[in-house]
């Protein structure tokens, strides 16, 4: 008779003719509704054309039948208005990055308003977002500029890394070169020190041997002969390396030159000779005469040569 009586459950139901009549039939399955394309203005005053898909389910058939005249139309209009209001809170750049949060906000807003209708919105998905041509061109230019910026930054970072690697290589090379030079100088100094020490030891040994030889019998005569030989050798090399020649006043008198050299030698060894002279016996005068005779013969042989 036009008054709500009961909700028929699935299966067999008995109705009284004339008195009972089925007024509304509601599907409890999930319903998919296409939200028509509409225009919306973002926070930075860019007009977008946007559409979506709405997924809902009737939870209470009584409220869906008597709470609203057309539940699908009501939910669709609510989704469009909610979408416009949520887009007005976001800038254009954030619309593309925050699509998931935008969908969740639209679902929450629809569920709060459609609770009295017995309808529950399960999810909402934005299908397409159409940007004006000029805005699209500017976005493409922005993307290209961003890519060029990234390429420039990457190139500069590569150049910096390359310069750092080259500088580090030069630093290591200089350190190794300095260490090698240091080791070379140390080895060279050690070699020179060893050479000087060896020369000093050899010279000291030679001096020791000469000193021992001079203290022996006829040592002075042997020294005189050596001085005479060195004089003749040095005199023979005059005027070979240079045009300037320094000659003694009597270069032909070898005897006087030898006597002068021996006098110098005797003056230098005068302090050490007395002990050796005291140890010589009386027969040394006879040996000295023989030695002087041998020295005169050697000098005459040098003159002849």
Secondary structure as the mmCIF struct_conf table of DSSP 4:
data_model
#
loop_
_struct_conf.conf_type_id
_struct_conf.id
_struct_conf.beg_label_comp_id
_struct_conf.beg_label_asym_id
_struct_conf.beg_label_seq_id
_struct_conf.end_label_comp_id
_struct_conf.end_label_asym_id
_struct_conf.end_label_seq_id
BEND BEND1 UNK A 3 UNK A 3
HELX_LH_PP_P HELX_LH_PP_P1 UNK A 7 UNK A 9
BEND BEND2 UNK A 10 UNK A 11
TURN_TY1_P TURN_TY1_P1 UNK A 17 UNK A 19
BEND BEND3 UNK A 29 UNK A 29
STRN STRN1 UNK A 30 UNK A 41
TURN_TY1_P TURN_TY1_P2 UNK A 43 UNK A 44
BEND BEND4 UNK A 45 UNK A 45
STRN STRN2 UNK A 47 UNK A 58
BEND BEND5 UNK A 59 UNK A 59
HELX_RH_AL_P HELX_RH_AL_P1 UNK A 61 UNK A 66
BEND BEND6 UNK A 67 UNK A 67
BEND BEND7 UNK A 69 UNK A 69
HELX_RH_AL_P HELX_RH_AL_P2 UNK A 71 UNK A 87
TURN_TY1_P TURN_TY1_P3 UNK A 88 UNK A 89
BEND BEND8 UNK A 90 UNK A 90
HELX_RH_AL_P HELX_RH_AL_P3 UNK A 92 UNK A 97
HELX_RH_AL_P HELX_RH_AL_P4 UNK A 99 UNK A 113
BEND BEND9 UNK A 114 UNK A 114
HELX_RH_3T_P HELX_RH_3T_P1 UNK A 115 UNK A 117
TURN_TY1_P TURN_TY1_P4 UNK A 118 UNK A 118
STRN STRN3 UNK A 119 UNK A 131
HELX_LH_PP_P HELX_LH_PP_P2 UNK A 132 UNK A 132
HELX_RH_AL_P HELX_RH_AL_P5 UNK A 133 UNK A 214
TURN_TY1_P TURN_TY1_P5 UNK A 215 UNK A 215
BEND BEND10 UNK A 216 UNK A 216
TURN_TY1_P TURN_TY1_P6 UNK A 217 UNK A 218
HELX_RH_AL_P HELX_RH_AL_P6 UNK A 219 UNK A 236
TURN_TY1_P TURN_TY1_P7 UNK A 237 UNK A 239
BEND BEND11 UNK A 240 UNK A 241
BEND BEND12 UNK A 243 UNK A 243
TURN_TY1_P TURN_TY1_P8 UNK A 249 UNK A 252
HELX_RH_AL_P HELX_RH_AL_P7 UNK A 254 UNK A 268
TURN_TY1_P TURN_TY1_P9 UNK A 269 UNK A 269
HELX_RH_AL_P HELX_RH_AL_P8 UNK A 270 UNK A 278
TURN_TY1_P TURN_TY1_P10 UNK A 279 UNK A 279
TURN_TY1_P TURN_TY1_P11 UNK A 282 UNK A 283
HELX_RH_AL_P HELX_RH_AL_P9 UNK A 284 UNK A 304
#
